[in-house]
Amino acid sequence: MGRSHGITFAYDNKRLLKTLAKYQGDVIAKTEECVEKSARIYESELRSLASQHLDSDIVSDITVSFEKNEFEMGTRIGWTKNEEFNPDHVTNVYKAIFANYGTPKRFTKAGAERGSIDSTGFLKQAKENVKDTIHKLQKDIIKQANKEARREFNKR
């Protein structure tokens, strides 16, 4: 049987592993920064457009909540629907829904026409208005994080 010969290359990965461990923490922090700043941009635009179509008390009910678990991170921006629709007491969330999506022609039980609400589409418009701004913000934050990681890795 022949004898096997080979070349072994040993490399100390401590610096790489240290940089990667730090970068992992930075990635989470930068992701949180992206999510929060993006949410605030959208919230501002949503409030601006909603105020053109809704009363100020409805606009003031807009909430922003941040959600995070070990796999996901995100935000919810808008109105919170806490109860089922009650036609005798229409809550602000339903007023916002009706203003955004509109309603078909409505009639009373006796058959009298109550009219309809035209769709304004301000939710979609708010998203469209800030899409490029948010994309650029996120790209800039990621680019900065990448630059910082490279700088850290190249330290000796």
N, C-alpha and C positions, 0 to 999 in steps of 0.2 A: 504494500500500500504506500502511496506517495505521501510525502509530507506537505502540509498546507502552509503557505506563506502569505502574509498580508501586511498591510500598512494600517496602523491605527492612528487616528487623529483625535486628540483630546482638546477640548475647548471649554473654558470656564464660562458657563452661562449665567453666573450670578448677576452680572450687570444687566443682561437682557431680561432675566426673570424679574429683577427689581424694577426695571423700567416698565415692563408689561403689567406688573401688579399695581404700580402707581397709575399707569395709563387706564387700567380697568376702572379704578376709582374716579379718574378724571372723566372717562366716558359717561359714567352714570351721572356725575355732576353736570356735565355739559348737556346731556340729554334732558335732565330736569330743567336746566336753564332754557333750552330750546322750547320745551313744552310750555313752561310758564310764560316766557316772552311772547310766544306765538298766541297763546290764549288771551293775553292782555291786548294784543293787536286786534284780534278778532272781536273781543268783547267791546272795545272802543268803537269799532266800525258798526257792530250790531246795535249798540246803543244809539249811535248817530242816525242810522237808517230807521230804526224802530221809532225814534222820536218824531220822525216825519209822518208816521202813520198811526201812532198810538198815544194815548194820554200818558203824562209823566209818571203817574202812579203805576202804570203797567210796565213802563221802561225801568223803573226803579226796582222791580221784582226780578230783573235778570240776575242770575247767580253764576258764579264760576266755582267749580269744584275740581280739585286735583285728585286723581286716583292712581295708585301705584301698588303693584304686588311684585313678586319675584320675577315675573315674566313680562309684565306689561306696565306701561305708563301712559297716562292721557288725561284729558280734561273733558268736562261737560260744561257747556256754556249755554245758557238760555233760561227758560222758565221751568220750575219744578211742578209736575202734575201730582198733587197729593190726593185728589179725590176724583170720583167719577163725575161726568157731566150732569149738571142739574140746570134745566132750562129756566127754573125760577130764580136761580142765583148763579149767574155765569161768572166764574172766577177769572182772574187776569190771564192765566195760562190759556184758557179757551178763547179769550178775546184776542190774544196774540196769534193763536192758531187760525182763527177765523180771518183775521186781517191778512195773514200771510198766504193762506191757501184759498180763501174765499169760501162762499157757501152757495148752494143751489137756491133757486127760488123757494121761499118758505111760505107756508100757509097756516092759518089758525085752524083749530078743530072745526070751526064753522065754515071754513073754506075761503076766508078772506086772505088776499095776498099780502104777505109781509115783506116782500122784496128779497133781495139777495145782497151779498157782500162780494165785491170784486176782489180778486186775488191781487196782492201787491208784490209778492215774491221777494220780500226784503231779506229773508234768511239766505236764500241762494245768492242774491245780489251782494250781501255782506261777504260771503265766502269768496265770490269771484273778485271783489274789490281788493281783498287782502292776500289773495293766493300768491302773487308774485313777491310781495313784500315779505311774507312769512318764509317763502322758499329761499329768498336771498339771506334773510336773517339766519336761518338754519344752516345754510351753506357756509356763511361767514363764521359761525360758531364752530362748526366742524373743522373748517380750515385752520382756525386758530388753535384748536385742540391738537390737531395733527402737527402743527408747527411746534407747539410746546413739547409734545412727545418726542419729536426728532431732536430738539435741543437737549432734552433730558438724556436721551440715549447717547448722544455724541459727547456728553461730559466725560472727562477722564479724571 
